[in-house]
Amino acid sequence: MGEGSLRPEHPVPRSLARLAEEFGFGIATGDPGETEVTGVAISSKAVEDGDLYVALPGAKAHGADYAAEAASGGAVAVLTDAAGLEAARAAGVPVLVTAEPRAALGAVASFVYRTDRDLPTLYAVTGTNGKTSVVHLLDGLLAQLGVLAALTSTAERRIGNVRLDSTLTTPEANDLHAMLARMKEVGVRAASVEVSAQALTRHRVDGVVFDVAGFTNLSHDHLDDYEDLETYFAAKLQLFDPDRAARGVVLVDTEWGRRIADESRIPIATIALGDAPADWHVTILEERADRTTFALTAPDGRSITTSVPFFGAYMAANASLAIVMLVEGGIDLGEIGHATERDGGIDAFIPGRIERLSGERGPAFYLDYGHTPDAFLTTLKALKAVTPGRVVMVFGADGDRDRTKRHDMGAIAAREADAVVITDFHPRSEDPATIRAALLEGARTARPEGELHEVPDPREAVRLAVRLAGDGDSILYAGPGHENYREVAGVKLPYSARTDARIALQEAGWEPAFAGIDER
């Protein structure tokens, strides 16, 4: 399936008049009468029959400008603010008014979809890096435990075998509540949700109280949205509040993790990979290119030994976070240990996260979504530890996003990799040459004598990286991960890094790890 939303198949209607009364919305035009609402949409293109169209103010236009289009698509009413009222009247359906429709969206969606009770166990994961990995590790573990589960991550939204591509790290509140209602319909027992800082500050998880919230780490990112790291941290901290979650689990090897644990307003279980004081401790037993084995010890002295099918101690930390979140959610540690021992370790696939695309011969080619300085550093250090030869890195940087991290991205790549190929990623409205120049400046400053290549076309950049590497070497292509497009000058162009890598490896005489093109 492609983009869209996962809605309940058998929604129970809600009275529009009762909705207006429940929330104190003004009725600006039309008579709610016997009108019934069965869904909520914020895009006129996503409206279905029986929807309440919530017309939000935007950066370039007001959603109310599309109210008539929403009505023709099946919307039976509009909710907007005073600024959108006149335009909304053109829809010819009842119009409700509130001061801040975005702030009301979560509660309204919860009311319409009846998601205020009887939900599955809900796990939320936040942090700069590792959120997607932990969500998919949670999902993999739940499957091993025989639990019918769902997830929503940067890569995908999935309920059982029904899957959609994600367009946001965390769905808008109306889509999240629709998905929760669908979960209730099909008997889902647990769900994992990736929660970004923007989701917390932009009301995307309003109306949801998670059973367990997890924190991975915090590092330089999103300073185009938040004025500094303290503001970014404060956004993340909102998840660890009784209005958002009942319990929390935090990795405390960093100062930010320790601060989350200290400043949280909910009970917290802590995990340390190093020597930091914590409730749970992770010990790395073996690191290989295809697997990391570790022991996880509980506060009561019980422990399990298992493995995660990825390289890097940081992936063992992510897996440990997932395990402890499940324990905090009511699953016995011994049950988890039994399932993973039976299956030879944790069985999980993480789309576009250190995903190996190469076969046994030739260079090991890894695709990764990492796009922050800290992600570069962590992944490169882990990759070097399991690579007998050279490490070649290919990457670019997002246009129209946090520009302050580009120097550090280039510098870290140059210091940690043996050869660097800088290319274009999503330039969006920016001049791609300007983006590359910032990355190159960071790389040259950090390592003037380093092997550095500038190849604007990502397809040619990947081919060069494959030519630079041989048996025993590794290639890390960071940035595109699971995505299937490049955004250039406002246009999304089809592009698959997986396909690109596969073709480049075959052209060089190496066999890829899969027979066909995996576009999960």
N, C-alpha and C positions, 0 to 999 in steps of 0.2 A: 504494500500500500504506500501511497505517497503522503504529501502533506495534508493536514486536516485535523480533525479532533476525534477523540474516542468518546462518544456520547452514549447514554443509556439507550437501549433499543426499545424499552417500554416505559417512557417517562410518565409520571403521574402529574396531571395538570395542577397548577396553582392559580388561584383567583387573583387577577390583577388588582382588583379593589382591595383585597386583603393584603397584598404585597404593599400597596401604597400606604395602607393604614399601619402595617407592621413597622415600616421604616419612616413614617411621617413625611412621605414625599408629597409635594404639591401636585395637584392635577391641573396642568396648565391649559389643556385643550382636550376635547373629547370626553366621552363618558365611559369609564371602565366597564360599567354594566355587568354583563355575564362573561366578559373576555377572560380567557384562561391562557396561561403561559406555560409552555413545556420546555423551554430552553433559553439560554442567554448567549448573545453574540456581541462582539465589539467590532467586527468587520462586516461591512455590508455584503461582502463576497462570501462570507461564511454563514450567512443567515439561513435557517431552516424554518419550515412551517411551524408557527406557534411560538416563535422566539420573541423575547424582549430584546430589542436592539439598544445597547448602551452606547450612546454617542459621546465619545471622549474628546476633549481638546487635544490637539496635536501640535507638533512643532511647525508644520507647514500648512495644515488645514484642520478644520473642526469636523469630527465625525458626524455632526448633525447635517453637514452638507450632503451626506449620502443617505439621509434618513428615507427619502422617497425611494431610492434604490433598494434599501433594506425592506421597506414595506412591500415593494413589488416582488421581493424574494421570499416573502412569507412572514415577515415580522408583524406582530399584532399590536405592538406598542413600542414606544421609545422612552428611554430615560436619558436625560441630558442635564446640562447646567443652564444658567440664565443666558450665557453667551451663545448657546446653541439653540435656544428656544424658537426664535423666529424661523430659522432654517428647518427645524424639526417639524414645524406645523405643516410643511409641504407633504409630509408622509401620509396625511389623511387618517391617521390612527391616533389613539389616545397618547398624550405626551405627559410624562411625569418629570418633575424637576427637583434636583437636589444641588447643593452647593458644590460638592466634590464627587462626581459620579465614579471616578476611579477608586476613591477611598471606600465607596459603598459597594463596589463590584463584588468583592469576596463574600460579604454577608448576603448580598442579593442572590448570588449564584448558589450559595449554600442553602438558602431558603427555597429557591426554585427546584434544585436537584435533591433536596432533603438529605444533605450530607452532614447534618449536625449530630448524627448518632449512628451506631451499629456499623462503624467503619472497620476495615482490616487494620492490623497492626501497622502503623506508619513509621518509617525510618527516614529521617532527613539527614543529608550530608552537605556540609558547607566547608569552605576553605578556598585558597587560591588555586592550588594544584591538588590533583588526586581525587576530586569529587566524583568524576565519572567512573574512575577505577573502583572506588569503594562501592558505589551504587551497583555496578555490575558484579562485583565480588559478593555483595549481599544477595543479589538475585541468584547467582550461581550456587551459593551455599543453601539458600532456601530450596532450590530445586533438588539439591542432593538430600535435603531433609524431607522431601516429599510434600512440600508446601506449595500450593497454587499461589503464584506471586505475580506482581506487576512492577513496572518501573517506569520512571521518566528521567531521562538524562540529556546531556547535550547532544548525544548521538541519536537517541531514539526514544519513543514512547511505546510501551508494550504491555499488553494484558494477555497472559497466556501466549498463544501463538499469533495473536493479532498485533500487528506492528505498524507504526507510522514513523516517518522521519521527523526529527525535531527541528524547529526553527528558532527556538529560544532555549537557553539552558534550563530555565524553569518556565512552564506554560503560564500564560495569563490566567488569572483567577477563575474566569468562567470556564476555560478549558480544563483546568485542574479539577474543579468540582464536578464537571461533566464526566471526567475520567474516573473520579472516585465513585460516582453513581453507577457507572458501567461495571466497576469492580464489584460493587455490592450485588449487582444483578447476576454475575457469573460465579459468585462464591469465592472471590479472591480472599486469601487469609492474611497476606502481608504485602506491603508495597514499599519500594525504595524511591526516594525523590531527591534529585540533585537541586540544591537551593543556593542560588547565587546571591551576592550582596544586593544586586539590583532587584532581585525578587522580593527581598525584605523591605527595601526602601520604596519600591514601586507597587506594593500591595498585591503581589502575585500569589502569596501564600496566605492571604487574609482569610479568616474563617476556618482555618485548619489548625488543630493542635496535634503535633506529632507525639508519638509515644516515646521515641528516642531520637535525639539529635546528635550527630557526630561532627567533630572538627578535625581537619587534617593539618592545615598550616596556613600561614599568611605571609605573602611576599609582594614585591613590587608588581602591581598590575592595576588597571582600571583607574589610574590617576587622571584620566580624562573625565571620569564620572565623580570622583571623590577628590577633594582638594589636597589631601595628604593621607599617609598611612593610618594616622589616628582616626580620621573620619571613616576610612575604609574598614578599619577594625571595629569601630562602633556599629557599623552596619551589620557585620557578621555577628557581633555580640547579641543583637536583637533576637536571634534564634534561641538563645539560652535564657529564656524568660518564660514564666508559667503560662503566659498567654499564647506561647508558640510551641512549647514542648514540655513533656512531663519529666524527662530525664535526659542526661547528656553523657557523652563519652568523648574524651579529648586526648589527642596525642600531645604530650607535654615536653618534648625534647627541645622545643624552641620557646623563646620568651613570649611570643604571641599565644602559644598554647597554654603556657602557665598562667597568662593573664586571663584567658577565657575561663580556665578552671577557677581562678580566684574571684573573678568578677561575675560569674554566672549566678543567676537567681534560682537555679534548679539543682537538684542533686547531680553530682558529677562523678563518673568513674574515670580515672586517669591511666594512661598507658605510656611507657617509656621504652624506646629502643636502646637508649644509652643508659647512663648511670643516674639520670634524674630521679628524684623520689617520685614514686607512682604506685598506684594500686596493682596494676598489671605490668609485667615485664616481658619484653621480646628478646630472644637470643637467637642470633643468626648461626645456623649450623653448617650450611653449605651454600655457596653461590655458584651457579652455572649459567650458561647462556640461555638454557631452556627452562630453568627451574631454580627457585630459591627455597631452601628448607629452613625452618625455624621452629623454636619452641616458644609457647606462650604460657606464662605462669600466672595463675589467679591469686587474689589476695589470700585465699585459704590454703595456698600451697599446691593445689591441683594444677596439672599442666597437660597440654596436648602438644604433640609434635606433628607437624604437617608441612605442606609445601604449597607454593603458588606457582603457576606455570609461566613465570616471567622472571627476567633477571633483575637484580637490585634489592638491596636491603629496604629501600623505601617502599617496594611493593609488598614486602613482608609486613611492614608497618601498616600499609593500607589494609592488608588482609586481616591483621590483628584488630584493627579498628572495626572492621565488619563483624568479626567474631564476637568481640565484646559488646557491640551494639545488639547482636542477636541475644546474647546472654541477658543484657539489660531489658530486652523485650520479652523475656520469659522462657527462652530455650536453654536447656541444660548444656553445660560445657561438655559433659561426657557424651551427650547425643551428637553434638557437632564433631567431636573427636572420632566417634565411631563411624559416622558417615564419611568423613574425609579419609580415614584409614581404609575403609572399604573400597573407596574409589581411587586410592593412590594419590591423595592430595585434594586440594581445592580445584574444582572443575569450573572454569569461568572463561568466557571470551569477552574481551573489552574492545569494542570497535575502534580501530585507529589509535590504540594506546600500546606503544612498543609492540606493535603487531609485526611479526616476522613474515616477510613476503618471499624470501629466498629459500632454495632447497639446501641439500646437504653439501653440495659442491660450490666452490666459489665464495665470494664475500657474503657475509650475513647482512641482509638488507632489512632495516626496521623502519616502519612508519609510525610517527607519533604526533599527537595533537599539541604537544608542548609549545607554548608561545610566550613564555616569560623567562626572565633571566634565571630565576631559581629552578624552573623546570629544566632549562638547558644544563645547568650545573649538576643537578642531581642525576639526570639521565646519562650525561656524558661520563661522569665519574663511575657510575655503575657499569656502563658499557665498556669502558676501558679495563675494568677489573676482570671482565670475562672474555676479552678480545686478545688473542695472542699477537696479532699484528697491528696494523694501523687503523685509526678511526677517521672516517671521512664524514663530514657533516654538510647537509644541504638545508638551507632555510631562507625564509624571507620574513617580512613583518607586515602586519595589518596596516592598511591605510585608514585614515579617519578614526584612529584609535590612539590610545596612550603613546605619545611620541617620546616621552621621557625615558622609556625602558630600552630604546633601540640601541643606544651606545653600549649599554651593559650586555645586551644580547650578543652583539658583535664581539665584544671583548671576551666574554666567557667562551664563546665558540672557538675563537682563535687560540685562547690559552689551553683549552682542554682537548680539542681535536687536532689531529696531525695535518689534516687538509680541510679547508673550508670552501664551500661553493655557495655564494650569495646570489639569490634569485628573487623573482617577484612572487608575491603571495596573493593577497587581496588588496591591490592598491586603491580600490574604490575611487574616490574623486581626487586623490592625490597623484602627483607626478611620481611614477614608480622609480625614476632615477633618483629623486630626492630621498626616497625611503632607503634605497640601496646605499646611497652615499652616507647616510647616518650609520648604517650597519658596518659599512666598510671603514668608516672613521674609527669606530670603536674597536674593530678588529686590528687595524694597523697600529693604533695607539698601544694596544695591549701586547702585540707581538709583531713588531715591524718586519722581522725576518721570516715570518710564518708563510706557509703555502696558502695563498688566498686567490680565489677565482671569482670573477663577476660574470654571471651568465643570466641575462634577463629572462629568457624563455625557460620556464620550469622543466619542460620536456627535455631540452638540451642540457639543462643543469643536472638532471638525473642521469642522463647518458654519460656526461663527463664524470660524475661521481663513480659510476660503475667502471669506467675505464681506469680511474685512478686506484681502484681497489682490486685485490686478488684473493686467493685462498688464504684464510686466516685473518682477513681484514673484516671490518664492520662498516656499514654505511647507516647513518641516522638521517632520515628525512623528516625534519620537524616542521610542524605547522598545519598542513592540511588534514592530517588524521583521517577521520571517517567522511569528511565532506566530499561532495561530488560536483563542485563548481568552483570557479574563480570569479570574483567580482571586480570588473574593470570598468572604470568610467560609468558606474551606476548600472552596468549590465552584468547579469550572472551568466557566465559562459560555462558550458559543460566541461568538467575536468575531473578525472579520477586519478589520484596519486597511486592507487593500487594498480590500475591498468597501466599507467605510465611506467611504474617500476617493473612490472611483469614483462612488458615489451622490451625495456632496456636490458633486463637480465637475459632475455632470450636472444636479443641481437648480439650480445657479448658472448653467447655460447653457454650460458648458465641456465639451469632449469629453475623456474620459480617454485614456490612451496605449494601452489595449487594449480589444478589443471585448467580451471576456467577463471573468469573474473568474478571475484567475490565483491558484490556491491551491497552487502547487508546494510 
